[in-house]
Amino acid sequence: MKDLSEKRESFAGSMTAIMAMAGSAVGLGNLWRFPYLMGENGGATFIAIYLLLAIFICLPIILVEFIIGRRSQKNIYGAFEVLAPGKPWKLIGICCTLAPILVLSFYSVVGGWSINYLLKALSFSFTGENSNPEYLSSLFSNFVTDPYKPLLFHTLFLGMTAVIVAVGVKKGIERFSKIVMPLLFVMIIIIVVKAVTLPGSSAGLNYIFKPDFSKVTSETVLKALGQAFFSLSLGCGTMVTYASYVGRKENLLKCSAGTVFFDTIFALLAGCAIMPAVFAYGINPSEGPGLVFVTLPHIFSQMTAGGPVAIIFFFSLLIAALTSSISLLEVLTALLTEELHLKRTWAVVISFFLFWILGAACSLSQGVLSDVLVFGKNIFDLFDYISANILMLAGGLLLTIFVGWALGKKVIREELTNDGSLRVPPVLLQTIVFLIRYVAPAAIIAIFIFQTIS
């Protein structure tokens, strides 16, 4: 097959590709969403289910997205014009483009929250007379319901994202990922070491590593799969887009396994950074979305050297948010540059204003627009629910069907072996094909059924 990568930017090698893709996966889903969902759904039980789903469902879907992206060397919409011209498969591209639009709209709002809390940590706002839980709770609620301040930080976060994407794939996305990903892991490890050495932290470790499968429900499985899709950025075009910048010589199995590995390790580290501290200070682990922005500041205020730890944590949160937001913005940017032939700068500017408007609606839905409900949900929660529980799952399902049945075994074999230049054990190839064609689609359909019943 002709190498189309010469016509567009590409990642320098497999390690830089893994760093960028891991950066897309590692984000607020790990540091903000994963801990509170784990806390609400039984700790270790949720983690065990999450790990199984990540390996047997999400890893094959990542491979599917990598195959589509690298083989087409196009954006999520244009990929289907290359791989299945004149056929209705391109409707998948529309679904997978809508998902990141919704995700980044509310994601940039939470990213703005992380900037605000980093500034508060830098000014040691969680110490002294400001350390009581009631004050910290009101601090968060007053901030998110304010009509102006969250919009300011939402704008700042989205602007930072836009600047990185506008610079380009190599000089922007790749360079940023290469620098911040190792730094991010170092910072989270520092917090883990501090958390697990707190008196009483062992209860938190037990909560994370001792599962009780008698408490498993269909809702637990649904939330674990939804979190895995959200964390790994599946079904929303990011992995297809990034894979389109991967050269024909790179090992897709290595890239996909590396992405899942780094994302899963970081999620576990996030749990180990937060839950031991939560239990050490007698906090209920099922605090929900406010865990990071209400509960943790209270813990930092009581912790020895809590001020510096809070700075490291919220800086990590901001960096993690940025690594994912640039991949979400790149999906629409790549589409606009390749399909409408816009210059990258103009594509980023147009995308910025679209996300700013939608993000503003999400932000204001926490306050002045809180009475605007659709199916009982405000705009922020509606975007979160539709993207994580409908669009991303639907996108993952359709992508696996497309690769497993429309492209077929021959294409899967060609991509995973780099047209025969890499040796992949036949048993492994057969297993991967089986997971792509049968297991992953069946699991997603089952989740849809359970979700409908629930």
Secondary structure, DSSP 8 states (H G I E B T S, - for coil): ---GGGGS---SSHHHHHHHHHHHHSSHIIIIIHHHHHHHTTTHHHHHHHHHHIIIIIHHHHHHHHHHHHHHTS-TTHHHHHHSTTSTTHHHHHHHHHHHHHHHHHHHHHHHHHHHHHHHHHTTTTSGGG-SHHHHHHHHHHHHH-SSHHHHHHHHHHHHHHHHHHH-IIIIIIHHHHHHHHHHHHHHHHHHHHHHTSTTTHHHHHHHH---GGG--HHHHHHHHHHHHHHTTTTSSHHHHHHTTS-TTS-HHHHHHHHHHHHHHHHHHHHHHHHHHHHHTT--S--GGGGTTTHHHHHHHHSTTHHHHHHHHHHHHHHHHHHHHHHHHHHHHHHHHHHS---HHHHHHHHHHHHHHHHHHHHHTTTTTTT--BTTB-HHHHHHHHIIIIIHHHHHHHHHHIIIIIIHHHHHHHHHTTTTTS---HHHHHHHHHIIIIIHHHHHHHHHHHHHH-
